[in-house]
Amino acid sequence: MKSKTSFNNEQIKRKKRKTMKSRIIFVGIIFQLISILTSCAFGQEKNVIPLKVERNKSLVTVKIGNLVISNILLDTGFAFDGLMIYNPDYKDSLDLTNAREIRIGGAGSGDDAKGFMIDSADFSLGDIIMKNQRIIILQGDIYKGFPSNGIMGYSIFGHYITEFNYDSNTMTLYDTDKTKIDSSWTDIPLYFKDNNIPWVDASIVVENETPILLSMYIDYAAGDAIVLLEKPNMKFSLPKETVNVHIGRGLSGDIYGKTGNISKLIIGPYELNNVIASFAPAEVRSKQENADAILGNRSLRRFNLIFDYSNKKLYLRPNTHFNDPFR
């Protein structure tokens, strides 16, 4: 039989355990509240959108009214608010009553493309409604058979801090006024010229020479690692061995050039080795004056990325694809 004293000791121990448990729960609740408040204070309100990656290109799905259009290509070179649809199968599903006919120039050696443009319309991307957007529908079928149905750019990059995570294949859009980027990212300066296309300075090594600093703009829609532009007084020499190829197709037609391996592409502190580069005549591949090169997605997707146009920064963090060989 237990004594009265032993009963009292057990009651005291139980009371202490309950008190301690209550304190732990209370501290946990406070910690969660602090965490939530801190997140809001740093603007971690975000929209996460699934990303489809195919042929080194990043694709999303949009809606115009009840019309769902998948495989919309994301492009930093699409420098105004809006959406271009080039799959002719969608033409009859859109209301073109107030559209006007336009011509659109782009890469390639042919004539400008023809299209119809709606000056102001809405479309949605995930839970975000993009208002007062231009919608362009190409008349021809220059991109028929392409894996993408259309293209968009500045509607995202120009209004949100845009993060691409190639480990999870997601795109996250953050409010530009509230978000701060933590120190785990490496920042690279961006600059802009006479339009809304982002430029960076990066270096190449073709053979074994001293790295050559080049002014290049980012073409997020390009599947190339880098396109080196051939023009008078260019800063680099071509590799000893190149192959003539069809590089791609722009709004003004086909683009022909060469491919060859360069020793290094250096972006900030990061070196990519044995890179397959494309070489193309500047007057055909690029409409941007004084560009030495174009940085494409075959290089960029080796990093998780954050585009911050408002602060003129590109943030990089190597991902699981960083050391993949170029093919």
Residue pairs with C-beta under 8 A, 6 or more apart in sequence:
42 178
42 179
42 180
43 174
43 175
43 177
43 178
43 179
43 180
44 174
44 179
45 174
45 175
45 178
46 172
46 173
46 174
47 126
47 127
47 128
47 172
47 173
48 126
48 170
48 171
48 172
49 60
49 125
49 126
49 170
49 171
49 172
49 173
50 60
50 61
50 169
50 170
50 171
51 58
51 59
51 60
51 164
51 165
51 169
51 170
51 171
52 58
52 59
52 60
52 71
52 169
53 59
53 166
53 169
53 301
54 71
54 147
55 147
55 223
56 223
56 296
56 297
56 298
56 301
57 73
57 74
57 147
57 148
57 221
57 223
57 297
58 73
58 74
58 164
58 171
58 220
58 297
58 301
59 70
59 71
59 72
59 73
59 74
59 147
59 148
60 72
60 74
60 125
60 152
60 171
61 68
61 69
61 70
61 71
61 72
61 125
62 68
62 69
62 72
62 83
62 123
62 124
62 125
62 150
62 152
63 69
63 123
63 124
64 83
64 94
64 121
64 122
64 123
64 135
67 90
67 93
67 94
69 85
69 87
69 90
69 149
69 150
70 149
71 147
71 148
71 149
71 150
72 83
72 148
72 149
72 150
72 151
72 152
73 148
73 150
73 151
73 152
73 221
74 151
74 152
74 153
74 156
74 171
74 220
74 221
75 151
75 152
75 153
75 219
75 220
75 221
76 153
76 157
76 197
76 198
76 217
76 218
76 219
76 220
76 221
76 307
77 153
77 197
77 217
77 219
77 220
77 221
78 84
78 151
78 152
78 153
78 154
78 221
79 153
79 154
79 195
79 196
79 197
80 134
80 154
80 196
81 130
81 132
81 133
81 134
81 154
81 155
81 158
81 159
82 133
82 134
82 135
82 136
82 152
82 154
82 155
83 123
83 130
83 133
83 134
83 135
83 136
83 150
83 151
83 152
83 155
84 104
84 115
84 135
84 136
84 137
84 138
84 150
84 151
84 152
85 91
85 94
85 135
85 136
85 137
85 138
85 149
85 150
86 137
86 138
86 142
86 143
86 146
86 149
86 150
86 151
87 143
87 144
87 146
87 149
87 150
88 138
88 140
88 141
88 144
90 137
90 149
90 150
91 137
94 118
94 135
94 137
96 116
96 118
96 137
98 118
98 119
99 116
99 117
99 118
99 137
100 116
100 117
100 119
101 114
101 115
101 116
101 117
102 114
102 115
102 116
102 117
102 136
103 112
103 113
103 114
103 115
104 112
104 113
104 114
104 115
104 136
104 138
104 251
105 112
105 113
105 251
105 252
105 287
106 112
106 113
106 250
106 251
106 252
106 287
107 248
107 250
107 251
107 252
107 255
107 284
107 285
107 286
107 287
108 249
108 250
108 251
108 252
108 253
108 254
108 255
108 284
109 252
109 253
109 254
109 255
109 284
110 252
110 253
110 254
111 252
111 253
112 251
112 252
113 138
113 139
113 140
113 142
113 251
113 252
114 138
114 139
114 140
115 136
115 137
115 138
115 139
116 136
116 137
116 139
117 134
117 135
117 136
117 137
118 134
118 135
118 136
119 134
120 132
120 133
120 134
121 132
121 133
121 134
121 135
122 129
122 130
122 131
122 132
122 133
123 129
123 130
123 133
123 135
124 130
125 155
125 156
128 173
130 155
133 155
142 249
142 251
142 253
143 249
151 221
153 220
153 221
154 196
156 162
156 171
156 173
157 196
157 198
157 307
157 309
158 196
158 309
159 176
160 173
160 174
160 175
160 176
161 173
161 174
161 175
161 176
161 179
161 181
161 306
161 307
161 308
161 310
162 171
162 172
162 173
162 174
162 306
162 307
163 171
163 172
163 173
163 174
163 304
163 305
163 306
164 170
164 171
164 301
164 304
164 305
164 306
165 171
165 172
165 304
165 319
166 301
166 302
166 303
166 304
166 319
166 320
166 321
167 304
167 319
167 320
176 308
176 309
176 310
181 187
181 306
181 308
181 313
181 315
184 317
185 306
185 315
185 316
185 317
186 268
186 269
186 270
186 315
186 316
186 317
187 313
187 314
187 315
187 316
188 200
188 267
188 268
188 313
188 314
188 315
188 316
189 200
189 201
189 312
189 313
189 314
190 198
190 199
190 200
190 307
190 308
190 309
190 312
190 313
190 314
191 198
191 199
191 200
191 312
192 198
192 199
192 309
192 312
193 199
193 288
193 289
196 309
197 217
197 218
197 288
198 217
198 218
198 307
198 309
198 314
199 215
199 216
199 217
199 218
199 291
200 216
200 217
200 218
200 267
200 295
200 314
201 213
201 214
201 215
201 216
202 213
202 214
202 216
202 265
202 266
202 267
202 268
202 293
202 295
203 211
203 212
203 213
203 214
203 264
203 265
203 266
204 211
204 212
204 214
204 226
204 228
204 236
204 262
204 264
204 265
204 266
204 277
204 293
205 211
205 212
205 262
205 263
205 264
205 266
206 212
206 236
206 237
206 238
206 239
206 262
206 263
207 239
207 240
207 263
208 263
211 264
211 266
212 235
212 236
214 228
214 235
214 236
214 292
214 293
215 290
215 291
215 292
215 293
216 226
216 291
216 292
216 293
216 294
216 295
217 288
217 291
217 294
217 295
218 294
218 295
218 300
218 314
219 227
219 294
219 295
219 296
219 297
220 296
220 297
220 300
221 297
222 248
222 294
222 296
222 297
222 298
223 248
223 296
223 297
223 298
224 247
224 277
224 278
224 294
224 296
224 297
224 298
225 265
225 272
225 275
225 276
225 277
225 278
225 296
225 298
225 299
225 326
226 262
226 265
226 275
226 277
226 278
226 293
226 294
226 295
226 296
226 299
227 247
227 257
227 277
227 278
227 279
227 280
227 285
227 286
227 293
227 294
227 296
228 234
228 236
228 238
228 262
228 277
228 278
228 279
228 280
228 292
228 293
229 279
229 280
229 281
229 282
229 285
229 286
229 291
229 292
229 293
229 294
230 238
230 257
230 279
230 280
230 281
230 282
231 281
231 282
231 283
234 292
235 292
236 292
238 258
238 260
238 279
239 260
239 261
239 262
239 277
241 260
241 261
242 258
242 259
242 260
242 279
243 258
243 259
243 260
244 256
244 257
244 258
245 256
245 257
245 258
245 259
245 278
246 254
246 255
246 256
247 255
247 256
247 257
247 259
247 278
247 280
247 285
248 254
248 255
249 255
250 285
255 280
255 284
255 285
256 280
256 284
257 278
257 279
257 280
257 281
257 284
257 285
258 278
258 279
258 280
259 276
259 277
259 278
259 279
260 276
260 277
260 279
261 274
261 275
261 276
261 277
261 326
262 275
262 277
263 273
263 274
263 275
264 271
264 272
264 273
264 275
265 271
265 272
265 275
265 277
265 299
266 272
267 295
267 299
267 316
268 316
270 303
270 316
270 318
272 299
272 302
272 326
274 325
274 326
275 299
275 326
276 298
276 326
276 327
280 286
282 291
285 294
286 294
298 326
301 321
302 318
302 319
302 321
302 322
302 324
303 316
303 317
303 318
303 319
303 322
304 316
304 317
304 318
304 319
305 314
305 315
305 316
306 313
306 314
306 315
307 314
308 314
308 315
